[in-house]
């Protein structure tokens, strides 16, 4: 296990109406080659499970590491066994929803090769973006996935994705800014501090934030209803072509 982060998440919509909300949550940073499980968590394993089927293309036969490597291969990247760290929500009692998962992909020599940002929407679609970040963790990616019924699939994302510090008290800081015609209609940020993922911490987190993945989905739905009641126009959802990863 690597770290649990107690997080603060903020979403700010600037157009066509101003709306923002802030919520608290938690997320995990894990090594995809050494995922938490029954060996490390014992009877608490159902409170923090990571399964390959939750990421990239459908199918349960491959490991998460194999899926990461397969996706990278389609982009011409071979880590040669280098370490991959994933920031994501865990399954809690069999359920998970990850609006965003981030993979920091390292070469065999330990240097950062690239970052993969995987986005899921509430319609069951997903898309993975491979980006090359600068020394401050900044990158850009064209928007490819219909995420919100109130935003078209156009524009690009300005990303800030520095690799988190997993040491106790270490910092997590990320931002996603949608840019369209020189204006940022939507901004999402996540910040947090690392906690040591002991069994006691896992149990305490589960008790203080029970069924957090369900709560994430519920908050997204509630915000959508709020915006709909404010008469924001709903944009048509296009057909999304998933990346083909064999």
C-alpha positions as protocol buffer text, in pm:
chain_id: "A"
residue {
  index: 1
  type: UNK
  ca { x: 0 y: 0 z: 0 }
}
residue {
  index: 2
  type: UNK
  ca { x: 117 y: 355 z: -65 }
}
residue {
  index: 3
  type: UNK
  ca { x: -112 y: 628 z: 76 }
}
residue {
  index: 4
  type: UNK
  ca { x: -466 y: 744 z: 145 }
}
residue {
  index: 5
  type: UNK
  ca { x: -535 y: 1114 z: 92 }
}
residue {
  index: 6
  type: UNK
  ca { x: -800 y: 1308 z: 278 }
}
residue {
  index: 7
  type: UNK
  ca { x: -914 y: 1539 z: -1 }
}
residue {
  index: 8
  type: UNK
  ca { x: -1102 y: 1859 z: -70 }
}
residue {
  index: 9
  type: UNK
  ca { x: -1264 y: 1877 z: -414 }
}
residue {
  index: 10
  type: UNK
  ca { x: -1400 y: 2195 z: -568 }
}
residue {
  index: 11
  type: UNK
  ca { x: -1592 y: 2241 z: -894 }
}
residue {
  index: 12
  type: UNK
  ca { x: -1649 y: 2590 z: -1034 }
}
residue {
  index: 13
  type: UNK
  ca { x: -1877 y: 2653 z: -1333 }
}
residue {
  index: 14
  type: UNK
  ca { x: -1840 y: 3003 z: -1472 }
}
residue {
  index: 15
  type: UNK
  ca { x: -2064 y: 2990 z: -1781 }
}
residue {
  index: 16
  type: UNK
  ca { x: -2344 y: 3031 z: -1868 }
}
residue {
  index: 17
  type: UNK
  ca { x: -2430 y: 3070 z: -1497 }
}
residue {
  index: 18
  type: UNK
  ca { x: -2199 y: 3085 z: -1199 }
}
residue {
  index: 19
  type: UNK
  ca { x: -2214 y: 2778 z: -975 }
}
residue {
  index: 20
  type: UNK
  ca { x: -1962 y: 2611 z: -748 }
}
residue {
  index: 21
  type: UNK
  ca { x: -1950 y: 2348 z: -478 }
}
residue {
  index: 22
  type: UNK
  ca { x: -1688 y: 2206 z: -245 }
}
residue {
  index: 23
  type: UNK
  ca { x: -1688 y: 1861 z: -88 }
}
residue {
  index: 24
  type: UNK
  ca { x: -1456 y: 1642 z: 114 }
}
residue {
  index: 25
  type: UNK
  ca { x: -1363 y: 1288 z: 21 }
}
residue {
  index: 26
  type: UNK
  ca { x: -1069 y: 1051 z: 17 }
}
residue {
  index: 27
  type: UNK
  ca { x: -870 y: 871 z: -248 }
}
residue {
  index: 28
  type: UNK
  ca { x: -587 y: 620 z: -277 }
}
residue {
  index: 29
  type: UNK
  ca { x: -241 y: 626 z: -432 }
}
residue {
  index: 30
  type: UNK
  ca { x: -135 y: 268 z: -508 }
}
residue {
  index: 31
  type: UNK
  ca { x: 132 y: 80 z: -701 }
}
residue {
  index: 32
  type: UNK
  ca { x: -48 y: -119 z: -972 }
}
residue {
  index: 33
  type: UNK
  ca { x: 198 y: -406 z: -915 }
}
residue {
  index: 34
  type: UNK
  ca { x: 125 y: -417 z: -540 }
}
residue {
  index: 35
  type: UNK
  ca { x: -244 y: -345 z: -491 }
}
residue {
  index: 36
  type: UNK
  ca { x: -402 y: -359 z: -144 }
}
residue {
  index: 37
  type: UNK
  ca { x: -586 y: -684 z: -85 }
}
residue {
  index: 38
  type: UNK
  ca { x: -657 y: -955 z: 166 }
}
residue {
  index: 39
  type: UNK
  ca { x: -286 y: -1006 z: 231 }
}
residue {
  index: 40
  type: UNK
  ca { x: -242 y: -649 z: 352 }
}
residue {
  index: 41
  type: UNK
  ca { x: -593 y: -563 z: 473 }
}
residue {
  index: 42
  type: UNK
  ca { x: -722 y: -897 z: 600 }
}
residue {
  index: 43
  type: UNK
  ca { x: -1095 y: -887 z: 671 }
}
residue {
  index: 44
  type: UNK
  ca { x: -1105 y: -518 z: 574 }
}
residue {
  index: 45
  type: UNK
  ca { x: -1025 y: -599 z: 210 }
}
residue {
  index: 46
  type: UNK
  ca { x: -1388 y: -541 z: 94 }
}
residue {
  index: 47
  type: UNK
  ca { x: -1353 y: -180 z: 212 }
}
residue {
  index: 48
  type: UNK
  ca { x: -1067 y: -106 z: -29 }
}
residue {
  index: 49
  type: UNK
  ca { x: -1058 y: -329 z: -337 }
}
residue {
  index: 50
  type: UNK
  ca { x: -898 y: -253 z: -673 }
}
residue {
  index: 51
  type: UNK
  ca { x: -1003 y: -453 z: -977 }
}
residue {
  index: 52
  type: UNK
  ca { x: -871 y: -448 z: -1333 }
}
residue {
  index: 53
  type: UNK
  ca { x: -1225 y: -439 z: -1479 }
}
residue {
  index: 54
  type: UNK
  ca { x: -1274 y: -89 z: -1335 }
}
residue {
  index: 55
  type: UNK
  ca { x: -1017 y: 62 z: -1571 }
}
residue {
  index: 56
  type: UNK
  ca { x: -947 y: 82 z: -1943 }
}
residue {
  index: 57
  type: UNK
  ca { x: -1139 y: -157 z: -2171 }
}
residue {
  index: 58
  type: UNK
  ca { x: -1388 y: -417 z: -2053 }
}
residue {
  index: 59
  type: UNK
  ca { x: -1277 y: -764 z: -1951 }
}
residue {
  index: 60
  type: UNK
  ca { x: -1156 y: -928 z: -1635 }
}
residue {
  index: 61
  type: UNK
  ca { x: -886 y: -1164 z: -1763 }
}
residue {
  index: 62
  type: UNK
  ca { x: -595 y: -921 z: -1751 }
}
residue {
  index: 63
  type: UNK
  ca { x: -429 y: -763 z: -1451 }
}
residue {
  index: 64
  type: UNK
  ca { x: -444 y: -387 z: -1407 }
}
residue {
  index: 65
  type: UNK
  ca { x: -74 y: -370 z: -1489 }
}
residue {
  index: 66
  type: UNK
  ca { x: -133 y: -559 z: -1814 }
}
residue {
  index: 67
  type: UNK
  ca { x: -411 y: -317 z: -1907 }
}
residue {
  index: 68
  type: UNK
  ca { x: -191 y: -15 z: -1842 }
}
residue {
  index: 69
  type: UNK
  ca { x: 89 y: -163 z: -2052 }
}
residue {
  index: 70
  type: UNK
  ca { x: -155 y: -252 z: -2333 }
}
residue {
  index: 71
  type: UNK
  ca { x: -290 y: 102 z: -2347 }
}
residue {
  index: 72
  type: UNK
  ca { x: 60 y: 249 z: -2343 }
}
residue {
  index: 73
  type: UNK
  ca { x: 161 y: 14 z: -2626 }
}
residue {
  index: 74
  type: UNK
  ca { x: -112 y: 165 z: -2846 }
}
residue {
  index: 75
  type: UNK
  ca { x: 60 y: 500 z: -2788 }
}
residue {
  index: 76
  type: UNK
  ca { x: 408 y: 364 z: -2864 }
}
residue {
  index: 77
  type: UNK
  ca { x: 522 y: 361 z: -2500 }
}
residue {
  index: 78
  type: UNK
  ca { x: 710 y: 73 z: -2334 }
}
residue {
  index: 79
  type: UNK
  ca { x: 800 y: 127 z: -1968 }
}
residue {
  index: 80
  type: UNK
  ca { x: 1012 y: -191 z: -1960 }
}
residue {
  index: 81
  type: UNK
  ca { x: 865 y: -278 z: -1622 }
}
residue {
  index: 82
  type: UNK
  ca { x: 889 y: 72 z: -1476 }
}
residue {
  index: 83
  type: UNK
  ca { x: 669 y: 160 z: -1179 }
}
residue {
  index: 84
  type: UNK
  ca { x: 311 y: 282 z: -1229 }
}
residue {
  index: 85
  type: UNK
  ca { x: 131 y: 468 z: -950 }
}
residue {
  index: 86
  type: UNK
  ca { x: -247 y: 510 z: -969 }
}
residue {
  index: 87
  type: UNK
  ca { x: -459 y: 770 z: -790 }
}
residue {
  index: 88
  type: UNK
  ca { x: -817 y: 641 z: -771 }
}
residue {
  index: 89
  type: UNK
  ca { x: -1113 y: 551 z: -555 }
}
residue {
  index: 90
  type: UNK
  ca { x: -1124 y: 194 z: -428 }
}
residue {
  index: 91
  type: UNK
  ca { x: -1422 y: -38 z: -446 }
}
residue {
  index: 92
  type: UNK
  ca { x: -1616 y: -26 z: -120 }
}
residue {
  index: 93
  type: UNK
  ca { x: -1837 y: -330 z: -59 }
}
residue {
  index: 94
  type: UNK
  ca { x: -1833 y: -404 z: -431 }
}
residue {
  index: 95
  type: UNK
  ca { x: -1910 y: -57 z: -572 }
}
residue {
  index: 96
  type: UNK
  ca { x: -1688 y: 208 z: -725 }
}
residue {
  index: 97
  type: UNK
  ca { x: -1721 y: 514 z: -945 }
}
residue {
  index: 98
  type: UNK
  ca { x: -1410 y: 701 z: -1052 }
}
residue {
  index: 99
  type: UNK
  ca { x: -1481 y: 1030 z: -1231 }
}
residue {
  index: 100
  type: UNK
  ca { x: -1104 y: 1056 z: -1278 }
}
residue {
  index: 101
  type: UNK
  ca { x: -814 y: 817 z: -1226 }
}
residue {
  index: 102
  type: UNK
  ca { x: -454 y: 924 z: -1281 }
}
residue {
  index: 103
  type: UNK
  ca { x: -159 y: 697 z: -1361 }
}
residue {
  index: 104
  type: UNK
  ca { x: 200 y: 822 z: -1325 }
}
residue {
  index: 105
  type: UNK
  ca { x: 404 y: 596 z: -1552 }
}
residue {
  index: 106
  type: UNK
  ca { x: 778 y: 564 z: -1489 }
}
residue {
  index: 107
  type: UNK
  ca { x: 1058 y: 424 z: -1699 }
}
residue {
  index: 108
  type: UNK
  ca { x: 1282 y: 142 z: -1583 }
}
residue {
  index: 109
  type: UNK
  ca { x: 1535 y: 402 z: -1462 }
}
residue {
  index: 110
  type: UNK
  ca { x: 1272 y: 568 z: -1240 }
}
residue {
  index: 111
  type: UNK
  ca { x: 1212 y: 878 z: -1450 }
}
residue {
  index: 112
  type: UNK
  ca { x: 856 y: 983 z: -1531 }
}
residue {
  index: 113
  type: UNK
  ca { x: 769 y: 883 z: -1889 }
}
residue {
  index: 114
  type: UNK
  ca { x: 408 y: 1003 z: -1911 }
}
residue {
  index: 115
  type: UNK
  ca { x: 81 y: 1047 z: -1726 }
}
residue {
  index: 116
  type: UNK
  ca { x: -246 y: 876 z: -1817 }
}
residue {
  index: 117
  type: UNK
  ca { x: -571 y: 1045 z: -1716 }
}
residue {
  index: 118
  type: UNK
  ca { x: -873 y: 816 z: -1732 }
}
residue {
  index: 119
  type: UNK
  ca { x: -1215 y: 982 z: -1718 }
}
residue {
  index: 120
  type: UNK
  ca { x: -1549 y: 809 z: -1660 }
}
residue {
  index: 121
  type: UNK
  ca { x: -1890 y: 969 z: -1705 }
}
residue {
  index: 122
  type: UNK
  ca { x: -2217 y: 868 z: -1544 }
}
residue {
  index: 123
  type: UNK
  ca { x: -2338 y: 710 z: -1870 }
}
residue {
  index: 124
  type: UNK
  ca { x: -2083 y: 429 z: -1857 }
}
residue {
  index: 125
  type: UNK
  ca { x: -1842 y: 583 z: -2109 }
}
residue {
  index: 126
  type: UNK
  ca { x: -1471 y: 624 z: -2044 }
}
residue {
  index: 127
  type: UNK
  ca { x: -1171 y: 774 z: -2215 }
}
residue {
  index: 128
  type: UNK
  ca { x: -799 y: 769 z: -2138 }
}
residue {
  index: 129
  type: UNK
  ca { x: -571 y: 1061 z: -2224 }
}
residue {
  index: 130
  type: UNK
  ca { x: -193 y: 1018 z: -2242 }
}
residue {
  index: 131
  type: UNK
  ca { x: -8 y: 1341 z: -2168 }
}
residue {
  index: 132
  type: UNK
  ca { x: 352 y: 1449 z: -2121 }
}
residue {
  index: 133
  type: UNK
  ca { x: 382 y: 1683 z: -1825 }
}
residue {
  index: 134
  type: UNK
  ca { x: 648 y: 1948 z: -1771 }
}
residue {
  index: 135
  type: UNK
  ca { x: 857 y: 1985 z: -1455 }
}
residue {
  index: 136
  type: UNK
  ca { x: 558 y: 2143 z: -1277 }
}
residue {
  index: 137
  type: UNK
  ca { x: 316 y: 1870 z: -1382 }
}
residue {
  index: 138
  type: UNK
  ca { x: 141 y: 2079 z: -1646 }
}
residue {
  index: 139
  type: UNK
  ca { x: -2 y: 1947 z: -1973 }
}
residue {
  index: 140
  type: UNK
  ca { x: -284 y: 1996 z: -2222 }
}
residue {
  index: 141
  type: UNK
  ca { x: -529 y: 1752 z: -2380 }
}
residue {
  index: 142
  type: UNK
  ca { x: -813 y: 1800 z: -2625 }
}
residue {
  index: 143
  type: UNK
  ca { x: -1151 y: 1713 z: -2478 }
}
residue {
  index: 144
  type: UNK
  ca { x: -1275 y: 1380 z: -2619 }
}
residue {
  index: 145
  type: UNK
  ca { x: -1546 y: 1261 z: -2376 }
}
residue {
  index: 146
  type: UNK
  ca { x: -1896 y: 1390 z: -2301 }
}
residue {
  index: 147
  type: UNK
  ca { x: -1873 y: 1435 z: -1925 }
}
residue {
  index: 148
  type: UNK
  ca { x: -2154 y: 1674 z: -1835 }
}
residue {
  index: 149
  type: UNK
  ca { x: -2492 y: 1715 z: -2009 }
}
residue {
  index: 150
  type: UNK
  ca { x: -2432 y: 2090 z: -1982 }
}
residue {
  index: 151
  type: UNK
  ca { x: -2102 y: 2095 z: -2176 }
}
residue {
  index: 152
  type: UNK
  ca { x: -2033 y: 2008 z: -2539 }
}
residue {
  index: 153
  type: UNK
  ca { x: -1739 y: 1789 z: -2639 }
}
residue {
  index: 154
  type: UNK
  ca { x: -1518 y: 2072 z: -2755 }
}
residue {
  index: 155
  type: UNK
  ca { x: -1231 y: 2276 z: -2620 }
}
residue {
  index: 156
  type: UNK
  ca { x: -928 y: 2142 z: -2437 }
}
residue {
  index: 157
  type: UNK
  ca { x: -813 y: 2077 z: -2083 }
}
residue {
  index: 158
  type: UNK
  ca { x: -531 y: 2256 z: -1906 }
}
residue {
  index: 159
  type: UNK
  ca { x: -405 y: 1998 z: -1656 }
}
residue {
  index: 160
  type: UNK
  ca { x: -185 y: 2031 z: -1350 }
}
residue {
  index: 161
  type: UNK
  ca { x: -87 y: 1681 z: -1233 }
}
residue {
  index: 162
  type: UNK
  ca { x: 230 y: 1681 z: -1022 }
}
residue {
  index: 163
  type: UNK
  ca { x: 307 y: 1339 z: -879 }
}
residue {
  index: 164
  type: UNK
  ca { x: 172 y: 1325 z: -520 }
}
residue {
  index: 165
  type: UNK
  ca { x: 399 y: 1286 z: -220 }
}
residue {
  index: 166
  type: UNK
  ca { x: 301 y: 958 z: -45 }
}
residue {
  index: 167
  type: UNK
  ca { x: 491 y: 1032 z: 278 }
}
residue {
  index: 168
  type: UNK
  ca { x: 265 y: 1102 z: 580 }
}
residue {
  index: 169
  type: UNK
  ca { x: 149 y: 1461 z: 547 }
}
residue {
  index: 170
  type: UNK
  ca { x: 261 y: 1470 z: 182 }
}
residue {
  index: 171
  type: UNK
  ca { x: 73 y: 1694 z: -54 }
}
residue {
  index: 172
  type: UNK
  ca { x: -173 y: 1611 z: -332 }
}
residue {
  index: 173
  type: UNK
  ca { x: -261 y: 1892 z: -571 }
}
residue {
  index: 174
  type: UNK
  ca { x: -439 y: 1859 z: -906 }
}
residue {
  index: 175
  type: UNK
  ca { x: -647 y: 2079 z: -1131 }
}
residue {
  index: 176
  type: UNK
  ca { x: -843 y: 2037 z: -1454 }
}
residue {
  index: 177
  type: UNK
  ca { x: -946 y: 2354 z: -1638 }
}
residue {
  index: 178
  type: UNK
  ca { x: -1170 y: 2331 z: -1943 }
}
residue {
  index: 179
  type: UNK
  ca { x: -1070 y: 2598 z: -2196 }
}
residue {
  index: 180
  type: UNK
  ca { x: -1301 y: 2705 z: -2474 }
}
residue {
  index: 181
  type: UNK
  ca { x: -1241 y: 3003 z: -2704 }
}
residue {
  index: 182
  type: UNK
  ca { x: -993 y: 3154 z: -2459 }
}
residue {
  index: 183
  type: UNK
  ca { x: -1228 y: 3126 z: -2160 }
}
residue {
  index: 184
  type: UNK
  ca { x: -1241 y: 2868 z: -1876 }
}
residue {
  index: 185
  type: UNK
  ca { x: -1610 y: 2774 z: -1831 }
}
residue {
  index: 186
  type: UNK
  ca { x: -1528 y: 2496 z: -1583 }
}
residue {
  index: 187
  type: UNK
  ca { x: -1254 y: 2437 z: -1325 }
}
residue {
  index: 188
  type: UNK
  ca { x: -1207 y: 2133 z: -1100 }
}
residue {
  index: 189
  type: UNK
  ca { x: -944 y: 2108 z: -827 }
}
residue {
  index: 190
  type: UNK
  ca { x: -843 y: 1839 z: -579 }
}
residue {
  index: 191
  type: UNK
  ca { x: -608 y: 1890 z: -287 }
}
residue {
  index: 192
  type: UNK
  ca { x: -519 y: 1676 z: 11 }
}
residue {
  index: 193
  type: UNK
  ca { x: -268 y: 1537 z: 255 }
}
residue {
  index: 194
  type: UNK
  ca { x: -135 y: 1183 z: 272 }
}
residue {
  index: 195
  type: UNK
  ca { x: -226 y: 946 z: 555 }
}
residue {
  index: 196
  type: UNK
  ca { x: -54 y: 617 z: 630 }
}
residue {
  index: 197
  type: UNK
  ca { x: -291 y: 340 z: 508 }
}
residue {
  index: 198
  type: UNK
  ca { x: -291 y: 121 z: 817 }
}
residue {
  index: 199
  type: UNK
  ca { x: -579 y: -117 z: 880 }
}
residue {
  index: 200
  type: UNK
  ca { x: -701 y: 115 z: 1154 }
}
residue {
  index: 201
  type: UNK
  ca { x: -698 y: 407 z: 910 }
}
residue {
  index: 202
  type: UNK
  ca { x: -890 y: 208 z: 647 }
}
residue {
  index: 203
  type: UNK
  ca { x: -1155 y: 114 z: 903 }
}
residue {
  index: 204
  type: UNK
  ca { x: -1179 y: 469 z: 1039 }
}
residue {
  index: 205
  type: UNK
  ca { x: -1216 y: 611 z: 688 }
}
residue {
  index: 206
  type: UNK
  ca { x: -1488 y: 361 z: 602 }
}
residue {
  index: 207
  type: UNK
  ca { x: -1679 y: 447 z: 919 }
}
residue {
  index: 208
  type: UNK
  ca { x: -1653 y: 825 z: 881 }
}
residue {
  index: 209
  type: UNK
  ca { x: -1728 y: 820 z: 505 }
}
residue {
  index: 210
  type: UNK
  ca { x: -1936 y: 506 z: 450 }
}
residue {
  index: 211
  type: UNK
  ca { x: -1996 y: 397 z: 90 }
}
residue {
  index: 212
  type: UNK
  ca { x: -1800 y: 694 z: -42 }
}
residue {
  index: 213
  type: UNK
  ca { x: -1818 y: 581 z: -409 }
}
residue {
  index: 214
  type: UNK
  ca { x: -2199 y: 589 z: -390 }
}
residue {
  index: 215
  type: UNK
  ca { x: -2178 y: 931 z: -228 }
}
residue {
  index: 216
  type: UNK
  ca { x: -1961 y: 1055 z: -516 }
}
residue {
  index: 217
  type: UNK
  ca { x: -2223 y: 946 z: -769 }
}
residue {
  index: 218
  type: UNK
  ca { x: -2503 y: 1095 z: -560 }
}
residue {
  index: 219
  type: UNK
  ca { x: -2327 y: 1431 z: -538 }
}
residue {
  index: 220
  type: UNK
  ca { x: -2277 y: 1439 z: -916 }
}
residue {
  index: 221
  type: UNK
  ca { x: -2646 y: 1362 z: -975 }
}
residue {
  index: 222
  type: UNK
  ca { x: -2756 y: 1623 z: -719 }
}
residue {
  index: 223
  type: UNK
  ca { x: -2543 y: 1894 z: -881 }
}
residue {
  index: 224
  type: UNK
  ca { x: -2683 y: 1800 z: -1222 }
}
residue {
  index: 225
  type: UNK
  ca { x: -3040 y: 1833 z: -1095 }
}
residue {
  index: 226
  type: UNK
  ca { x: -2953 y: 2171 z: -942 }
}
residue {
  index: 227
  type: UNK
  ca { x: -2817 y: 2300 z: -1274 }
}
residue {
  index: 228
  type: UNK
  ca { x: -3115 y: 2160 z: -1465 }
}
residue {
  index: 229
  type: UNK
  ca { x: -3351 y: 2343 z: -1231 }
}
residue {
  index: 230
  type: UNK
  ca { x: -3159 y: 2660 z: -1313 }
}
residue {
  index: 231
  type: UNK
  ca { x: -3258 y: 2603 z: -1678 }
}
residue {
  index: 232
  type: UNK
  ca { x: -2914 y: 2529 z: -1816 }
}
residue {
  index: 233
  type: UNK
  ca { x: -2957 y: 2387 z: -2168 }
}
residue {
  index: 234
  type: UNK
  ca { x: -2882 y: 2016 z: -2203 }
}
residue {
  index: 235
  type: UNK
  ca { x: -2632 y: 1934 z: -2477 }
}
residue {
  index: 236
  type: UNK
  ca { x: -2688 y: 1623 z: -2691 }
}
residue {
  index: 237
  type: UNK
  ca { x: -2468 y: 1328 z: -2604 }
}
residue {
  index: 238
  type: UNK
  ca { x: -2261 y: 1206 z: -2901 }
}
residue {
  index: 239
  type: UNK
  ca { x: -2161 y: 845 z: -2955 }
}
residue {
  index: 240
  type: UNK
  ca { x: -1824 y: 786 z: -2793 }
}
residue {
  index: 241
  type: UNK
  ca { x: -1569 y: 552 z: -2945 }
}
residue {
  index: 242
  type: UNK
  ca { x: -1367 y: 378 z: -2676 }
}
residue {
  index: 243
  type: UNK
  ca { x: -997 y: 331 z: -2739 }
}
residue {
  index: 244
  type: UNK
  ca { x: -926 y: -21 z: -2866 }
}
residue {
  index: 245
  type: UNK
  ca { x: -683 y: -191 z: -2630 }
}
residue {
  index: 246
  type: UNK
  ca { x: -620 y: -557 z: -2704 }
}
